[in-house]
Amino acid sequence: MSAQLSFLPVDDPEPRGLRYQPDFISVGEEQELLARLRALPLVPFQFGVYEGKRRIASFGWRYDVTHHRLEAADELPDWIAPFATRVENFAGLSAGAIRHALCTEYETGAGIGWHRDRPQFDEVFGLSLGSACKFRFRRKAGAKWERFTLNAQPRSLYGMSGEARSVWEHSIPEVEALRYSITFRTMANERIA
Ligand SMILES: O=C(O)CCC(=O)C(=O)O
């Protein structure tokens, strides 16, 4: 179904539940998506009074980090919906399982700090566009951290479920070139609080 990370050395603590699929979309599809993303009214990621360097647009649901709650957002647009369907097929999910898409722009020097995704969401998939990034994972092992880095190439898709999603934290260090991503998420349950 999907490319597991079997090519990696056995010493790497590969997070269970992490999938990676290079060339999930074509170069032409990437160009079309980049044009759409550049045309979006992206807004700086807001955390209380702080603004992140990355800019975002949410569809389906929007997570309000200041008030710690989900809010309804515009439906996934026509140009994103077919890719959500492709992700559902890739992951063996039922049609319509992906109900949220987050578009993110990382200008050069922007990144995202260590975190796990919100518990209101379940499975998480990320389509990388424009440039590569180091997608880092860490988890506590006694007094130390186990670490793992996925080199997420443009046009690739990663998927996080199981431990990769719920135990490991992930982050992206400052990117070296303009990068966009579309993060697709399923919902943890139907009761959205
Ligand atoms: O840009 C990405 O691929 C990751 C985004 C992410 O981790 C998040 O929005 O929580």
The ligand as an SDF file (V2000), in Angstrom:
LIG
                    3D

 10  9  0  0  0  0  0  0  0  0999 V2000
    4.7680   21.3160    7.2540 O   0  0  0  0  0  0  0  0  0  0  0  0
    4.6920   20.1670    7.6580 C   0  0  0  0  0  0  0  0  0  0  0  0
    4.9140   19.1960    6.9020 O   0  0  0  0  0  0  0  0  0  0  0  0
    4.3810   19.8760    9.1150 C   0  0  0  0  0  0  0  0  0  0  0  0
    3.2990   20.7360    9.7040 C   0  0  0  0  0  0  0  0  0  0  0  0
    3.0360   20.4120   11.1430 C   0  0  0  0  0  0  0  0  0  0  0  0
    3.7390   19.6830   11.8030 O   0  0  0  0  0  0  0  0  0  0  0  0
    1.8740   21.0310   11.7930 C   0  0  0  0  0  0  0  0  0  0  0  0
    1.2290   21.9180   11.2020 O   0  0  0  0  0  0  0  0  0  0  0  0
    1.5330   20.6280   12.9400 O   0  0  0  0  0  0  0  0  0  0  0  0
  1  2  2  0
  2  3  1  0
  2  4  1  0
  4  5  1  0
  5  6  1  0
  6  7  2  0
  6  8  1  0
  8  9  2  0
  8 10  1  0
M  END
$$$$
